[in-house]
């Protein structure tokens, strides 16, 4: 027992370097979640494991359905299962969902089994597929369009379609449709989550559940996690487990934030990257100074200090009297706005303006202030603005990439500690039934475990923010600065040496960001294929 106790203390000391107390759920929060009205949360779970054609049978869909049933019920969902269903049985489940989900808060349709795309339509294959033909496929399947139509008609606040349905199957091998599923827009208030990106195959898994569903089960009960971030964590799990061979992706048009469990008491969510984004959004000297104070030696300290100095040097020049050095066309508005936001020259007032002429006027003033901060303002045009924005986006993305890579290692290490400590706590719990010594140390061991869990959640939150920010930089650069992006841009104007960012690894990450930007046009919206490069 002394060895066991010492091991627990070592784990505790490791965690207490960064975190001093465990997070505890309040009884009132738990009660409010678990006693939520079943009509507020609806789930239809379809799992097809046993097909009439033996070569199509799968091991895990049935396991996936029963595991999700238990988890979603704990989260207040009213659940209906369709197991090894044909088209009629699956349609009956959809009808139940559409009727029960009228004006509900959340409704989920989950399908595990075979799926195939034919002429841009996705078909979820029922058990009674009689032969490998399109006519047989239509008779045995429900289409994704039918699922979307029922969800949208229910006026549910958040509709989710979750498809673990990209397993390889004889249909695509026989030339009936293509491998994987096709990209489909979610629709207003609708989120569509796919187990893997378009055209690729998802793994049924060697364990009790598929790789994708295992990731889903691991993250569904995370407190205070918006549903979109939750699917982001599922993606991280799957990419790590498959070493980048399977990359889940999401199509969504969801308004607001939606939580399966509320935030734990006392848990802060403000992250350094979120603070940096807030500073650049405000674009004031005070905002950048606040970032520097809150995060001394932070990721973006050099950029914040430079921007603060620039603002101070321009304090004598009032943006309201600055002359417009350029004439913006409607085509210029989006890229100029995106460039000024990345560079931190954002007018807070501009965000409140809806009149196009006034927006152009405000953008012109912001551009003029940026132009006046340049070494040769008289020869600076809006193409130079876009080039500077592309250059800074590379720096920011490379810096963010380094933290992503570091936090992935830390998160994995903490996960290993958590599993080991969890196994120890389980053994102590078992011993505590008959041993007073074990019973005495059980509370301390459980507290140690909660500390590790808290630390893991903190790192996971940092990863959420970092990945979202990297994707935002990637989207903005691809849409607005693609023509200006280049590996050589990283070193131009002595930008790297001036900022003190000359590490070879940073240059490699900047070059990798350029490759990600160039690959965006070949990827479906919502794909995080770039994430595999961090594994």
C-alpha positions in Angstrom: 0.0 0.0 0.0 2.9 2.4 0.6 4.1 2.1 -3.0 0.5 2.7 -4.2 0.2 5.8 -1.9 3.6 7.1 -3.1 2.6 6.7 -6.7 -0.6 8.7 -6.0 1.4 11.5 -4.3 3.8 11.7 -7.3 0.9 12.1 -9.7 -0.6 14.7 -7.4 2.7 16.7 -7.2 3.0 16.6 -11.0 -0.4 18.1 -11.4 -0.1 20.7 -8.6 2.7 22.4 -10.4 0.1 24.1 -12.5 -3.2 23.6 -10.8 -4.0 23.8 -7.1 -7.5 22.6 -6.8 -10.0 20.1 -8.4 -13.1 21.2 -10.1 -16.4 20.0 -8.5 -19.8 19.9 -10.0 -22.5 21.7 -8.1 -25.5 19.6 -7.1 -27.9 22.1 -8.5 -26.2 22.1 -11.9 -26.4 18.3 -12.1 -30.0 18.3 -11.1 -31.0 20.8 -13.7 -29.3 18.8 -16.4 -30.5 15.4 -15.5 -34.1 16.5 -14.8 -34.3 18.3 -18.1 -37.5 17.7 -20.1 -37.1 14.7 -22.4 -39.0 16.6 -25.0 -36.3 19.2 -25.1 -33.7 16.8 -26.4 -34.4 14.1 -29.0 -32.2 11.4 -30.5 -32.8 8.8 -33.2 -30.0 6.2 -33.3 -29.8 3.9 -36.3 -27.3 1.1 -36.2 -27.0 -1.4 -39.0 -24.5 -4.2 -38.2 -26.1 -7.3 -39.7 -26.9 -7.1 -43.4 -28.8 -9.7 -45.5 -25.6 -9.8 -47.6 -23.1 -11.3 -45.2 -20.1 -9.6 -46.8 -21.5 -6.3 -45.7 -22.0 -7.1 -42.0 -20.1 -4.9 -39.6 -18.9 -5.5 -36.0 -19.4 -2.2 -34.2 -22.6 -0.3 -35.2 -24.7 -2.2 -32.7 -22.2 -1.5 -30.0 -22.1 2.1 -31.0 -25.9 2.5 -30.7 -26.2 1.0 -27.3 -23.3 3.0 -25.9 -24.7 6.3 -27.3 -28.2 5.4 -26.0 -26.8 5.2 -22.5 -24.7 8.4 -22.8 -27.4 10.5 -24.4 -30.0 9.3 -21.9 -27.8 10.6 -19.1 -27.7 14.0 -20.9 -31.5 14.2 -20.9 -32.3 12.9 -24.4 -35.4 11.0 -25.3 -33.9 8.2 -27.4 -35.3 5.8 -30.0 -33.1 3.0 -31.5 -33.5 1.4 -34.9 -31.3 -1.7 -35.1 -30.6 -3.5 -38.3 -33.4 -1.5 -40.0 -34.7 -1.6 -43.5 -36.0 1.5 -45.3 -39.5 1.3 -43.9 -38.2 0.9 -40.3 -35.7 3.8 -40.7 -38.4 6.0 -42.2 -40.6 5.2 -39.2 -37.9 6.3 -36.9 -37.5 9.6 -38.9 -41.3 10.2 -38.6 -41.1 9.7 -34.8 -38.1 12.1 -34.6 -39.9 14.7 -36.7 -43.0 14.6 -34.6 -41.3 14.4 -31.2 -38.7 17.1 -32.0 -41.2 19.9 -32.9 -39.7 23.1 -31.4 -37.2 21.0 -29.3 -33.9 22.4 -28.1 -31.8 19.7 -29.7 -32.4 16.8 -32.0 -29.8 14.3 -33.2 -30.0 11.6 -35.9 -27.1 9.2 -35.7 -26.4 6.6 -38.3 -23.8 3.8 -38.1 -23.5 1.4 -40.9 -22.8 1.5 -44.7 -23.2 4.7 -46.7 -22.6 5.5 -50.3 -22.8 8.5 -52.6 -24.5 8.4 -56.0 -24.7 11.5 -58.2 -24.1 13.8 -55.3 -26.7 12.2 -53.0 -25.8 10.2 -49.9 -27.6 7.0 -49.1 -27.7 5.3 -45.7 -28.0 1.6 -46.5 -30.6 -0.6 -44.8 -30.1 -4.2 -43.9 -32.1 -5.7 -46.8 -30.0 -4.7 -49.8 -30.8 -7.5 -52.3 -28.2 -6.8 -54.9 -25.4 -4.4 -55.9 -27.5 -2.1 -58.1 -28.8 1.4 -57.9 -32.4 0.3 -57.9 -31.8 -2.0 -55.0 -29.9 0.7 -53.2 -32.9 3.1 -53.5 -35.3 0.5 -52.3 -33.2 -0.4 -49.2 -31.9 3.0 -48.1 -32.9 6.4 -46.9 -31.2 9.4 -48.4 -29.5 12.2 -46.4 -31.9 14.6 -48.1 -34.8 12.9 -46.4 -33.1 13.1 -43.0 -32.3 16.8 -43.5 -35.8 17.6 -44.7 -37.4 16.0 -41.6 -35.0 17.8 -39.2 -35.5 21.2 -40.8 -39.3 20.8 -40.8 -39.2 20.2 -37.0 -38.0 23.8 -36.3 -35.6 22.4 -33.7 -33.2 25.0 -32.4 -30.2 22.7 -33.0 -30.4 19.8 -35.4 -27.5 17.4 -35.7 -26.9 14.6 -38.3 -24.0 12.4 -37.2 -22.8 9.9 -39.9 -20.5 7.1 -39.0 -21.3 5.7 -42.4 -18.3 5.8 -44.6 -17.1 2.2 -44.2 -15.8 0.6 -47.4 -18.5 -1.6 -49.0 -19.2 -3.8 -52.0 -21.4 -1.1 -53.6 -18.6 1.3 -54.3 -16.4 -1.7 -55.3 -19.0 -2.7 -57.8 -19.2 0.8 -59.2 -22.5 1.7 -57.7 -21.6 5.1 -56.3 -18.3 6.4 -55.0 -16.3 5.7 -51.9 -17.3 7.7 -48.9 -19.9 10.4 -48.7 -20.4 13.6 -50.5 -20.2 17.1 -49.0 -23.7 18.5 -48.1 -24.5 21.9 -46.6 -26.2 21.6 -43.2 -28.8 24.3 -43.6 -29.9 27.0 -41.1 -29.6 25.6 -37.5 -28.3 22.3 -38.7 -25.0 20.6 -38.1 -23.8 17.6 -40.2 -20.9 15.7 -38.8 -19.1 13.1 -40.9 -16.8 10.4 -39.6 -14.3 11.2 -42.3 -13.7 13.7 -45.0 -15.4 13.4 -48.5 -14.4 10.4 -50.5 -12.5 8.6 -47.7 -13.2 5.5 -45.7 -13.9 5.5 -41.9 -12.6 2.6 -39.8 -15.0 0.3 -38.0 -12.4 -0.1 -35.3 -10.7 -3.0 -33.6 -12.2 -2.2 -30.2 -15.7 -2.3 -28.9 -16.7 0.9 -30.9 -15.7 2.5 -34.1 -12.9 5.0 -33.9 -15.3 7.9 -34.6 -17.9 6.8 -32.1 -15.3 6.1 -29.4 -14.2 9.7 -29.8 -17.7 10.9 -29.6 -18.4 8.9 -26.4 -15.2 10.3 -24.9 -16.3 14.0 -25.4 -20.1 14.1 -25.2 -20.1 14.7 -21.4 -17.4 17.4 -21.3 -18.9 20.3 -19.3 -19.0 23.8 -20.8 -18.1 22.7 -24.3 -19.9 24.2 -27.2 -21.2 21.5 -29.6 -18.9 22.6 -32.4 -15.8 22.5 -30.2 -16.9 19.1 -29.0 -16.8 17.7 -32.5 -13.4 19.4 -32.8 -12.2 17.3 -30.0 -13.7 14.2 -31.6 -11.6 15.1 -34.7 -8.5 15.3 -32.6 -9.1 11.9 -31.1 -9.7 10.2 -34.4 -6.8 11.8 -36.2 -4.4 10.7 -33.4 -5.9 7.2 -33.3 -5.6 6.7 -37.0 -2.3 8.7 -37.5 -4.1 11.0 -39.9 -5.7 8.4 -42.1 -9.2 9.4 -41.0 -10.1 13.1 -40.5 -13.7 13.8 -39.4 -15.3 17.0 -40.6 -18.3 19.2 -40.0 -20.7 21.2 -42.1 -22.8 23.6 -40.0 -24.9 26.8 -40.1 -25.5 27.0 -36.4 -26.4 30.2 -34.6 -25.2 30.8 -31.0 -23.6 28.4 -28.6 -25.1 25.0 -27.6 -24.0 22.9 -24.6 -24.7 19.3 -23.7 -23.5 20.0 -20.2 -23.2 23.5 -18.6 -19.8 24.9 -17.5 -18.4 23.7 -14.2 -18.4 26.2 -11.4 -15.3 28.4 -11.3 -13.9 27.1 -14.6 -12.4 29.9 -16.6 -12.5 29.7 -20.4 -10.5 32.8 -21.4 -7.4 31.7 -23.3 -4.4 33.6 -24.5 -5.4 33.2 -28.2 -8.8 34.4 -27.4 -7.3 37.4 -25.5 -5.1 38.1 -28.6 -8.1 38.0 -30.9 -9.9 40.4 -28.6 -7.0 42.8 -28.6 -6.8 42.8 -32.4 -10.6 43.2 -32.6 -10.5 46.3 -30.4 -7.4 47.6 -32.1 -6.5 50.1 -29.3 -3.3 50.8 -27.4 -5.1 49.9 -24.2 -6.2 46.5 -25.6 -2.7 45.5 -26.7 -1.2 46.8 -23.4 -3.8 44.6 -21.5 -2.7 41.6 -23.5 0.9 42.2 -22.7 0.1 42.6 -19.0 -2.0 39.4 -18.9 0.4 37.3 -20.8 4.0 38.5 -20.3 6.3 36.6 -22.7 3.2 35.4 -24.5 2.9 34.0 -28.0 2.2 37.3 -29.6 4.0 39.7 -27.3 6.3 41.0 -30.1 3.4 41.7 -32.4 1.4 43.4 -29.5 4.4 45.6 -28.6 5.0 46.7 -32.2 1.3 47.5 -32.7 1.2 49.5 -29.4 4.2 51.6 -30.6 2.6 52.2 -33.9 -0.6 53.4 -32.3 1.3 55.7 -30.0 3.3 57.2 -32.9 0.0 57.9 -34.7 -1.8 59.4 -31.6 -1.4 62.9 -33.0 -3.3 61.9 -36.2 -7.0 61.6 -35.8 -8.6 59.0 -38.0 -11.6 61.2 -38.5 -9.4 63.8 -40.3 -7.2 61.3 -42.1 -7.5 61.7 -45.9 -8.6 58.6 -47.8 -5.5 57.6 -49.8 -7.4 55.0 -51.9 -10.7 54.6 -53.5 -12.2 51.2 -52.5 -14.5 49.3 -54.8 -17.0 46.7 -53.6 -14.5 44.0 -54.7 -11.9 45.6 -52.4 -14.0 45.7 -49.3 -13.7 42.1 -48.0 -9.9 41.7 -48.5 -9.1 45.2 -47.1 -11.3 44.6 -44.1 -9.7 41.2 -43.5 -6.2 42.7 -43.8 -6.8 45.5 -41.4 -8.3 43.1 -38.9 -5.2 40.8 -39.0 -2.9 43.8 -38.7 -4.9 45.1 -35.7 -6.2 48.3 -37.4 -9.9 47.7 -36.7 -12.3 50.5 -36.1 -14.8 49.5 -33.4 -17.3 51.9 -34.8 -17.0 50.2 -38.2 -18.6 47.0 -36.9 -21.8 48.9 -36.0 -22.1 50.5 -39.5 -24.4 48.9 -42.1 -24.5 51.6 -44.8 -22.0 50.6 -47.5 -20.8 54.1 -48.2 -20.0 54.6 -44.5 -18.3 51.2 -44.3 -16.1 52.3 -47.3 -15.4 55.6 -45.5 -14.4 53.9 -42.3 -12.2 51.3 -44.1 -10.5 54.1 -45.9 -9.7 55.9 -42.7 -8.3 52.7 -41.1 -6.2 52.1 -44.2 -4.9 55.6 -44.1 -3.8 55.2 -40.5 -2.0 51.9 -41.4 -0.4 53.6 -44.4 1.0 56.5 -42.2 2.6 53.9 -40.0 4.7 52.5 -42.9 8.3 53.7 -43.6 7.3 55.1 -47.0 3.6 56.0 -46.8 3.6 58.0 -50.0 4.4 54.9 -52.0 2.2 52.4 -50.1 -1.0 51.1 -51.8 -3.7 48.6 -50.9 -1.8 45.7 -52.5 1.0 46.4 -50.1 -1.6 46.2 -47.3 -2.6 42.7 -48.5 1.0 41.6 -48.7 1.7 42.8 -45.2 -1.4 41.0 -43.9 -0.3 37.8 -45.7 3.1 38.1 -44.1 1.7 38.6 -40.6 -0.7 35.7 -41.1 2.2 33.5 -41.8 3.9 34.6 -38.5 0.8 34.2 -36.5 0.0 30.8 -38.0 3.5 29.5 -37.5 3.5 30.7 -33.9 0.1 29.1 -33.3 1.3 25.9 -34.9 4.1 25.6 -32.5 1.8 25.8 -29.5 -0.6 23.3 -31.1 2.2 20.8 -31.5 3.4 21.4 -27.9 -0.1 21.1 -26.4 -0.8 17.9 -28.3 2.2 16.3 -26.7 1.3 17.7 -23.2 -2.4 16.6 -23.7 -1.3 13.0 -24.7 1.1 12.8 -21.7 -1.5 14.0 -19.2 -4.0 11.5 -20.8 -1.5 8.7 -20.1 -1.1 9.9 -16.4 -4.9 10.1 -16.1 -5.4 6.5 -17.4 -2.7 5.2 -15.0 -4.1 7.1 -12.0 -7.6 6.0 -12.9 -6.6 2.4 -12.8 -5.0 2.9 -9.5 -8.1 4.6 -8.1 -10.2 1.7 -9.3 -8.0 -0.7 -7.5 -8.0 1.4 -4.3 -11.8 1.5 -4.5 -11.9 -2.3 -4.7 -9.5 -2.6 -1.8 -11.5 -0.1 0.2 -14.3 -2.5 0.6 -12.3 -4.6 3.0 -9.3 -2.5 3.9 -9.6 0.5 6.3 -6.2 1.7 5.1 -7.3 1.8 1.5 -10.6 3.5 2.5 -8.7 6.2 4.3 -6.6 7.0 1.2 -9.4 6.7 -1.3 -10.6 10.3 -1.0 -7.0 11.7 -1.5 -6.6 9.4 -4.6 -9.9 10.6 -6.1 -8.9 14.2 -5.5 -5.6 13.6 -7.2 -7.5 12.1 -10.2 -9.7 15.2 -10.4 -6.6 17.5 -10.4 -5.2 15.6 -13.4 -8.6 15.8 -15.2 -8.7 19.5 -14.6 -5.2 19.9 -16.0 -6.2 17.9 -19.1 -9.2 20.1 -19.6 -7.2 23.3 -19.4 -4.8 22.0 -22.1 -7.8 20.8 -24.2 -9.3 24.3 -24.0 -6.0 25.8 -25.2 -6.1 23.3 -28.1 -9.6 24.3 -29.0 -8.7 28.0 -29.2 -5.4 27.3 -31.1 -7.0 25.1 -33.7 -9.9 27.5 -34.2 -7.5 30.4 -34.6 -5.3 28.5 -37.1 -8.4 27.6 -39.1 -9.5 31.2 -39.1 -6.1 32.4 -40.3 -6.2 29.7 -43.0 -9.6 30.6 -44.2 -8.9 34.4 -44.3 -5.6 34.0 -46.0 -7.0 31.5 -48.6 -9.9 33.8 -49.4 -8.3 37.2 -49.4 -4.5 36.9 -49.6 -3.9 33.7 -51.7 -2.1 35.7 -54.5 0.3 37.2 -52.0 1.2 34.2 -49.9 4.7 32.7 -50.5 7.4 31.0 -48.4 9.8 33.8 -49.2 7.4 36.4 -47.8 8.3 35.1 -44.4 11.8 36.7 -44.6 11.1 39.8 -46.6 11.6 43.3 -45.1 13.6 41.8 -42.3 10.4 40.9 -40.7 11.7 37.7 -39.1 14.8 39.3 -37.7 13.0 42.4 -36.6 10.5 40.4 -34.7 13.2 38.1 -33.3 11.5 35.1 -34.9 14.3 33.3 -36.7 14.0 29.8 -35.4 14.2 27.2 -38.3 11.2 25.4 -36.8 9.2 28.6 -37.2 10.1 28.9 -40.8 9.1 25.3 -41.4 5.7 25.9 -39.8 5.3 29.0 -41.9 6.1 27.0 -45.1 3.6 24.4 -43.9 0.9 27.0 -43.5 1.5 28.1 -47.1 1.0 24.5 -48.3 -2.2 24.4 -46.2 -3.5 27.6 -47.8 -2.8 26.3 -51.3 -4.7 23.0 -50.4 -7.8 24.8 -49.2 -9.5 24.9 -52.6 -9.2 21.1 -53.0 -10.8 20.4 -49.7 -14.5 20.3 -48.7 -15.6 23.2 -46.4 -15.2 22.1 -42.7 -12.3 19.7 -43.4 -9.4 19.9 -41.0 -7.1 17.8 -43.2 -4.2 20.1 -42.3 -4.5 18.9 -38.7 -2.9 15.5 -39.7 0.4 17.4 -40.2 0.6 18.1 -36.5 0.4 14.4 -35.5 
